[in-house]
Amino acid sequence: MSNSNIPTPHITAKEGDFARTVLMPGDPLRAKFIAETFLENAVLVNNVRGVQGYTGYYKGKRVSVMASGMGMPSIGIYSYELFNYYGVENIIRVGTAGGIGDNVKVRDIVIGMSAYTNSNFGRQWFDGNVAPCCSFKLLDAAVSTARKMGIEPNVGALYSSDIFYDEAGGAGKLKKLGVLAVEMEAAALYLNAARAGKNALAICTISDHIFSGESLPAEERQIGFTKMMEIALEIA
């Protein structure tokens, strides 16, 4: 029986167009880069609003990649529809983050075990403090794979912020709690996965550091972070 919820207002893909695992960068151009660089026989399955989604094969495994856009409302929509309507079991965010911790440097890989947030996204389920966390299964596989590649990832808490230009200085306060980096999507992704009984993980590369002032150009952010992409593809 076909799913009457698809296509959705945001995804025109047909039932079965997505693989069980979807890599989800924020940038549609990064989704295109992943598909063209790593996937064999990649087919464009969605392009609504320029949010490109592809399905192809990586080392014989069927894998999809689709952009999430920026922020928790955006990834909240796409991940919800993929988990609940398209039968996706695993979503792995592959994105950029701003370093917070002194032990985190530009180009380092950070894996979000949990995601602190200033968002009210979780209040739809619980009118209190929620604790978004990743899938341990995916986390364990990602750390193991990274080490086999000669990479020692930084594993710990991310800060998923609704605010990019944060005048309240939230990152500085959370640095004292050992938070590694700030980004804008992981908390909503983790909560949607928990609600759907599915798996999610955020693997991020540090593109700039909030306190040291180090930063990388836009082109390198778009196509230069291949190691996190390879880790995600290997565990897909």
KEFIKE-261327 format. One record per atom (N, C-alpha, C): z, y, x; residue in one letter. Coordinates in steps of 0.2 Angstrom, whole numbers, padded with zeros to 4 digits, always signed. Atoms other than C-alpha are relative to their C-alpha. Example, Ala and Ser with C-alpha at 12.3 -4.5 7.8 and 13.67 -1.06 7.14 Angstrom:
2
+0000-0006+0004A/+0039-0022+0062A/+0000+0006+0004A/-0001-0006-0004S/+0036-0005+0068S/+0003+0005-0004S/
This chain:
236
+0000-0006+0004M/+0000+0000+0000M/+0000+0006+0004M/+0001-0006-0004S/-0005+0017+0007S/+0006+0005-0001S/-0005-0005+0000N/+0008+0031+0010N/-0002+0006-0003N/+0002-0006+0004S/+0006+0044-0003S/+0002+0007+0003S/-0003-0006-0004N/+0015+0057+0009N/-0005+0002+0005N/+0005-0002-0005I/+0000+0057+0020I/-0007+0000-0002I/-0001-0005-0005P/-0010+0067+0025P/+0005+0005-0002P/-0005-0005+0001T/+0004+0080+0026T/-0004+0007+0000T/+0003-0006-0001P/+0001+0099+0025P/-0001+0002+0008P/+0000-0002-0007H/+0003+0099+0044H/-0004-0005+0005H/+0003+0005-0004I/-0005+0083+0050I/-0005-0004-0005I/+0006+0003+0004T/-0022+0076+0044T/-0002-0007+0002T/+0001+0006-0003A/-0021+0060+0053A/+0001-0005-0006A/+0000+0005+0005K/-0024+0044+0042K/+0006-0005+0002K/-0005+0005-0002E/-0011+0030+0041E/-0003-0005+0005E/+0002+0004-0006G/-0011+0020+0057G/-0003+0003+0005G/+0004-0004-0005D/-0019+0034+0067D/+0005+0001+0006D/-0004-0001-0005F/-0003+0036+0077F/+0003-0007+0003F/-0004+0006-0003A/+0005+0023+0089A/+0007+0000-0001A/-0007+0000+0001R/+0023+0018+0088R/+0004+0005+0005R/-0003-0005-0005T/+0027+0029+0103T/-0005+0006+0000T/+0004-0007+0000V/+0022+0048+0103V/+0003+0004+0006V/-0003-0005-0004L/+0024+0059+0118L/-0001+0007-0003L/+0001-0007+0004M/+0027+0077+0112M/+0002+0006+0005M/-0001-0007-0003P/+0025+0092+0123P/+0000+0005-0005P/+0000-0006+0004G/+0027+0109+0116G/-0007+0003-0001G/+0006-0004+0000D/+0010+0116+0121D/-0006-0005-0002D/+0006+0004+0002P/-0006+0109+0113P/-0004-0001+0006P/+0004+0001-0006L/-0015+0112+0129L/+0003-0006+0005L/-0003+0005-0004R/-0003+0100+0138R/-0001-0007-0003R/+0002+0006+0004A/-0006+0087+0124A/-0007-0002+0002A/+0007+0002-0002K/-0024+0088+0128K/-0001-0002+0007K/+0000+0002-0007F/-0021+0087+0147F/+0002-0007+0001F/-0002+0007-0001I/-0011+0071+0145I/-0005-0005-0003I/+0005+0005+0002A/-0024+0063+0134A/-0006-0001+0004A/+0006+0001-0004E/-0038+0067+0145E/+0001-0003+0007E/-0002+0002-0006T/-0029+0063+0161T/+0003-0007+0001T/-0004+0007+0000F/-0019+0047+0157F/-0002-0005-0005F/+0002+0005+0005L/-0026+0039+0141L/-0007-0002+0000L/+0007+0003+0001E/-0041+0028+0139E/-0002+0000-0007E/+0003+0000+0007N/-0052+0030+0124N/+0004+0004-0005N/-0004-0004+0005A/-0042+0044+0117A/-0004+0003-0005A/+0003-0003+0006V/-0046+0050+0100V/+0004+0005-0003V/-0003-0005+0003L/-0042+0066+0092L/+0002-0002-0007L/-0002+0002+0007V/-0032+0062+0076V/+0003+0006-0004V/-0002-0006+0003N/-0025+0079+0072N/-0002+0006+0004N/+0002-0006-0003N/-0030+0097+0075N/+0002+0006-0005N/-0002-0006+0004V/-0022+0107+0061V/+0004+0005+0003V/-0003-0006-0004R/-0017+0124+0067R/-0001+0000+0008R/+0001+0001-0007G/-0023+0119+0084G/+0005-0005+0003G/-0005+0004-0003V/-0009+0107+0086V/-0003-0007+0001V/+0004+0006-0001Q/-0018+0093+0094Q/+0004-0007+0001Q/-0003+0006+0000G/-0014+0075+0092G/-0005-0005+0002G/+0004+0005-0002Y/-0022+0060+0101Y/+0003-0007+0001Y/-0002+0006-0001T/-0021+0042+0102T/-0005-0004+0004T/+0004+0003-0005G/-0027+0031+0116G/+0004-0006+0003G/-0003+0005-0003Y/-0022+0018+0128Y/+0003+0002+0007Y/-0002+0000-0007Y/-0011+0018+0144Y/+0002-0006+0003Y/-0002+0006-0003K/-0011+0003+0155K/+0000-0006-0006K/+0000+0005+0006G/-0016-0007+0139G/+0004+0001-0006G/-0005-0001+0006K/-0002+0000+0128K/-0003+0006-0004K/+0002-0005+0004R/-0007+0010+0113R/+0005+0006+0000R/-0005-0006-0001V/+0001+0028+0115V/-0003+0006-0004V/+0003-0006+0002S/-0001+0044+0106S/+0004+0006+0003S/-0002-0006-0002V/+0002+0062+0111V/-0001+0005-0005V/+0002-0006+0004M/+0004+0077+0100M/+0005+0006+0002M/-0004-0006-0002A/+0011+0095+0103A/+0005+0001-0006A/-0005-0001+0005S/+0027+0100+0094S/+0000+0008-0002S/-0001-0007+0001G/+0025+0119+0095G/+0006+0002+0003G/-0006-0003-0003M/+0039+0130+0100M/+0006+0000-0005M/-0006-0001+0004G/+0057+0129+0093G/+0001-0006-0004G/-0002+0005+0004M/+0067+0118+0082M/-0003-0001-0007M/+0003+0001+0007P/+0059+0122+0065P/-0007-0003+0001P/+0007+0003-0001S/+0042+0117+0073S/+0000-0007+0001S/-0001+0007-0002I/+0047+0101+0081I/+0004-0004-0006I/-0003+0003+0005G/+0058+0098+0066G/-0005-0003-0005G/+0005+0002+0004I/+0043+0097+0055I/-0004-0006+0002I/+0004+0005-0003Y/+0032+0087+0066Y/+0003-0007+0001Y/-0004+0006-0001S/+0045+0074+0071S/+0002-0003-0006S/-0002+0003+0007Y/+0051+0072+0053Y/-0006-0004-0003Y/+0006+0003+0003E/+0033+0068+0047E/-0002-0006+0004E/+0002+0006-0004L/+0029+0056+0062L/+0005-0006-0001L/-0005+0006+0001F/+0046+0046+0060F/-0001-0002-0007F/-0001+0002+0007N/+0046+0046+0041N/-0006-0002-0004N/+0006+0002+0004Y/+0028+0045+0035Y/-0005-0004+0004Y/+0006+0003-0004Y/+0017+0039+0050Y/+0003-0006+0004Y/-0003+0007-0003G/+0029+0024+0055G/+0001+0001+0008G/-0001+0000-0007V/+0032+0031+0073V/+0007-0002+0001V/-0007+0002-0002E/+0047+0023+0081E/+0003+0004+0006E/-0003-0003-0006N/+0049+0033+0097N/-0004+0006+0001N/+0003-0006-0002I/+0046+0051+0101I/+0003+0002+0007I/-0003-0002-0006I/+0048+0057+0119I/-0003+0007+0001I/+0002-0006-0002R/+0048+0075+0122R/-0001+0001+0007R/+0002-0001-0007V/+0039+0080+0138V/-0001+0008+0001V/+0001-0007+0000G/+0042+0099+0141G/+0004+0003+0005G/-0003-0004-0005T/+0049+0113+0151T/+0006+0002-0002T/-0007-0002+0001A/+0066+0119+0153A/+0002+0005+0005A/-0002-0005-0005G/+0075+0134+0161G/+0007-0003+0003G/-0006+0003-0003G/+0088+0128+0174G/+0006+0004-0001G/-0006-0004+0001I/+0106+0133+0171I/+0005-0002+0006I/-0004+0002-0005G/+0116+0122+0183G/-0002+0002+0007G/+0001-0001-0007D/+0118+0126+0202D/-0004-0006+0003D/+0003+0006-0003N/+0112+0108+0206N/-0007-0001-0003N/+0007+0001+0003V/+0096+0110+0196V/-0005+0005+0003V/+0005-0004-0003K/+0081+0117+0205K/-0007+0000-0004K/+0007+0000+0003V/+0063+0122+0200V/-0004-0007+0002V/+0004+0007-0001R/+0052+0106+0198R/+0004-0006-0001R/-0004+0006+0002D/+0067+0095+0195D/-0001-0003-0007D/+0000+0004+0007I/+0067+0082+0181I/+0007+0000-0003I/-0007+0000+0004V/+0081+0084+0168V/-0001-0005-0006V/+0000+0004+0006I/+0084+0071+0155I/+0006+0001-0004I/-0005-0002+0004G/+0094+0076+0140G/+0004-0006-0003G/-0004+0005+0003M/+0108+0064+0136M/+0002+0002-0007M/-0002-0003+0006S/+0114+0076+0123S/-0003+0007+0000S/+0003-0007+0001A/+0109+0093+0116A/+0005+0004-0003A/-0004-0005+0003Y/+0121+0107+0113Y/-0005+0005-0003Y/+0004-0005+0004T/+0114+0120+0101T/+0003+0005-0004T/-0002-0005+0005N/+0116+0136+0092N/-0003+0000-0006N/+0004+0001+0006S/+0105+0130+0078S/+0004-0003-0006S/-0004+0003+0006N/+0111+0126+0060N/-0004-0006-0002N/+0004+0006+0003F/+0098+0112+0059F/+0004-0006-0002F/-0004+0006+0002G/+0111+0099+0058G/+0005+0001-0006G/-0004-0002+0005R/+0120+0108+0044R/-0002-0003-0007R/+0003+0003+0006Q/+0108+0100+0031Q/+0004-0007-0001Q/-0003+0007+0001W/+0118+0083+0034W/+0008+0001+0000W/-0008-0001-0001F/+0136+0089+0039F/+0002+0007+0001F/-0002-0007-0001D/+0144+0105+0037D/+0006+0001+0005D/-0005+0000-0006G/+0153+0105+0054G/-0004-0001+0006G/+0003+0000-0007N/+0149+0102+0072N/-0003-0007+0001N/+0004+0007-0001V/+0136+0088+0075V/-0001+0000+0007V/+0001+0002-0007A/+0133+0080+0092A/-0007-0003+0001A/+0007+0003-0001P/+0114+0077+0094P/+0000-0003+0007P/+0001+0004-0006C/+0111+0063+0107C/-0006-0004+0000C/+0007+0004+0000C/+0096+0053+0113C/+0001-0007-0001C/+0000+0007+0001S/+0092+0035+0111S/+0002-0003+0007S/-0002+0002-0006F/+0101+0026+0125F/-0005-0005+0003F/+0006+0004-0002K/+0087+0013+0125K/-0005+0003+0004K/+0005-0004-0003L/+0075+0026+0130L/+0002+0003+0006L/-0003-0003-0006L/+0087+0035+0142L/+0000-0005+0006L/-0001+0005-0005D/+0091+0019+0151D/-0007-0002+0004D/+0007+0001-0003A/+0072+0015+0153A/-0003+0005+0004A/+0002-0005-0004A/+0068+0032+0159A/+0003+0001+0007A/-0004-0001-0006V/+0081+0033+0172V/-0002-0006+0005V/+0002+0005-0004S/+0076+0016+0179S/-0007+0001+0002S/+0007-0001-0002T/+0058+0020+0179T/-0001+0006+0005T/+0000-0006-0005A/+0061+0037+0188A/+0002-0002+0006A/-0003+0003-0006R/+0071+0028+0201R/-0006-0004+0004R/+0005+0004-0003K/+0057+0016+0204K/-0006+0004+0003K/+0005-0005-0002M/+0045+0031+0206M/+0003+0004+0006M/-0003-0004-0006G/+0057+0038+0220G/+0003+0006-0003G/-0003-0006+0003I/+0064+0051+0208I/+0007-0001-0002I/-0007+0000+0002E/+0082+0054+0205E/+0001+0006-0005E/+0000-0005+0005P/+0083+0063+0188P/+0007+0003-0001P/-0007-0003+0002N/+0097+0075+0183N/+0001-0002-0008N/-0001+0002+0007V/+0104+0067+0167V/+0007+0003-0002V/-0006-0004+0003G/+0116+0077+0156G/-0002+0004-0006G/+0001-0004+0006A/+0117+0090+0142A/-0005+0005+0001A/+0005-0005+0001L/+0103+0101+0137L/+0003+0005-0004L/-0002-0005+0005Y/+0106+0117+0128Y/-0007+0002-0004Y/+0006-0002+0005S/+0093+0119+0113S/+0002+0006-0004S/-0002-0007+0002S/+0093+0137+0109S/-0005+0002-0005S/+0005-0003+0005D/+0085+0146+0094D/-0002+0006+0003D/+0002-0007-0002I/+0084+0162+0104I/-0002-0001+0008I/+0003+0000-0007F/+0073+0164+0120F/+0003+0006+0003F/-0003-0006-0004Y/+0078+0182+0124Y/+0007+0001-0003Y/-0007+0001+0002D/+0097+0178+0122D/+0004+0005+0002D/-0004-0005-0002E/+0107+0194+0123E/+0007-0002+0000E/-0007+0003+0000A/+0123+0184+0119A/+0002-0003+0007A/-0002+0004-0006G/+0122+0175+0136G/+0002-0007-0001G/-0002+0007+0001G/+0124+0158+0129G/+0000-0005+0006G/+0001+0005-0006A/+0117+0149+0145A/+0006+0001+0005A/-0005-0001-0005G/+0130+0157+0156G/+0007-0003-0002G/-0006+0003+0002K/+0144+0151+0145K/+0000-0007+0000K/+0000+0007+0000L/+0138+0134+0144L/-0001-0003+0007L/+0000+0002-0007K/+0135+0133+0163K/+0007-0003+0002K/-0007+0002-0002K/+0154+0132+0164K/+0002-0007-0002K/-0001+0006+0003L/+0153+0116+0154L/-0005-0006+0003L/+0005+0004-0003G/+0140+0108+0165G/-0006-0002-0003G/+0007+0001+0003V/+0125+0110+0154V/-0005+0001+0006V/+0005+0000-0005L/+0110+0107+0165L/-0006+0005-0001L/+0006-0004+0001A/+0096+0117+0157A/-0001+0002-0007A/+0001-0003+0006V/+0090+0127+0142V/-0007-0001-0002V/+0007+0000+0003E/+0075+0123+0130E/+0001+0001-0007E/-0001-0003+0007M/+0072+0125+0112M/-0002-0006-0005M/+0002+0005+0005E/+0068+0108+0104E/+0004-0006-0001E/-0003+0007-0001A/+0078+0093+0109A/+0005-0002-0006A/-0006+0001+0005A/+0093+0095+0096A/-0003-0002-0006A/+0004+0001+0006A/+0081+0095+0081A/-0003-0007+0000A/+0003+0006-0001L/+0072+0080+0088L/+0005-0006+0000L/-0005+0005+0000Y/+0087+0070+0091Y/+0003-0001-0007Y/-0002+0001+0007L/+0094+0073+0074L/-0004-0003-0005L/+0005+0003+0004N/+0078+0069+0065N/+0000-0008+0002N/+0000+0008-0002A/+0078+0052+0075A/+0006-0003-0003A/-0006+0003+0002A/+0096+0049+0071A/-0001-0002-0008A/+0000+0000+0007R/+0093+0052+0052R/-0005-0006-0002R/+0005+0005+0002A/+0077+0041+0052A/+0002-0007+0003A/-0001+0006-0003G/+0085+0027+0062G/-0005-0002+0006G/+0005+0000-0005K/+0072+0030+0076K/+0003+0002+0007K/-0002-0002-0007N/+0072+0034+0095N/-0003+0006+0002N/+0003-0006-0003A/+0070+0050+0104A/+0004+0001+0007A/-0002-0002-0006L/+0072+0057+0121L/-0004+0006+0003L/+0003-0006-0003A/+0069+0073+0130A/+0000+0000+0007A/+0001+0000-0008I/+0062+0073+0148I/-0003+0007+0001I/+0002-0006-0002C/+0060+0090+0155C/-0001+0002+0007C/+0001-0002-0007T/+0054+0098+0171T/+0002+0007+0000T/-0002-0007-0001I/+0062+0114+0177I/-0005+0005+0002I/+0005-0005-0001S/+0050+0128+0176S/+0002+0007+0003S/-0003-0006-0002D/+0061+0142+0180D/+0008-0001+0000D/-0008+0001+0000H/+0080+0145+0184H/+0003+0007-0003H/-0003-0006+0003I/+0090+0157+0173I/+0004+0004+0005I/-0004-0003-0005F/+0101+0162+0187F/-0003+0002+0007F/+0002-0002-0007S/+0092+0161+0203S/-0007+0004+0000S/+0006-0004+0001G/+0076+0169+0196G/-0006-0003+0002G/+0006+0004-0001E/+0064+0156+0202E/-0004-0002-0006E/+0004+0001+0006S/+0049+0153+0191S/-0007-0003+0003S/+0007+0003-0002L/+0032+0144+0191L/-0005+0003-0005L/+0005-0003+0004P/+0016+0151+0184P/-0002-0004-0006P/+0002+0004+0006A/+0009+0146+0167A/-0004-0006+0001A/+0005+0006-0001E/-0005+0135+0174E/+0004-0006+0002E/-0004+0006-0002E/+0007+0124+0183E/+0005-0002-0005E/-0004+0003+0006R/+0018+0123+0168R/-0004-0004-0004R/+0004+0004+0005Q/+0004+0117+0158Q/-0003-0006+0003Q/+0003+0006-0002I/-0004+0104+0169I/+0004-0003+0007I/-0002+0002-0007G/+0007+0102+0185G/+0006-0005+0000G/-0006+0004+0001F/+0022+0092+0178F/-0002-0007-0001F/+0002+0007+0002T/+0014+0075+0179T/+0005-0006+0001T/-0005+0005-0001K/+0029+0065+0185K/+0004-0001-0006K/-0003+0002+0006M/+0038+0067+0169M/-0004-0003-0005M/+0004+0003+0005M/+0023+0063+0159M/-0001-0008+0002M/+0001+0007-0003E/+0021+0047+0170E/+0006-0004-0002E/-0006+0004+0002I/+0039+0042+0166I/+0000-0002-0007I/+0000+0001+0007A/+0037+0044+0148A/-0005-0005-0002A/+0006+0005+0001L/+0020+0034+0148L/+0003-0007+0002L/-0002+0007-0002E/+0028+0020+0157E/+0005-0003-0004E/-0005+0003+0004I/+0042+0018+0145I/-0002+0000-0008I/+0003-0001+0007A/+0031+0021+0129A/-0001-0007-0003A/
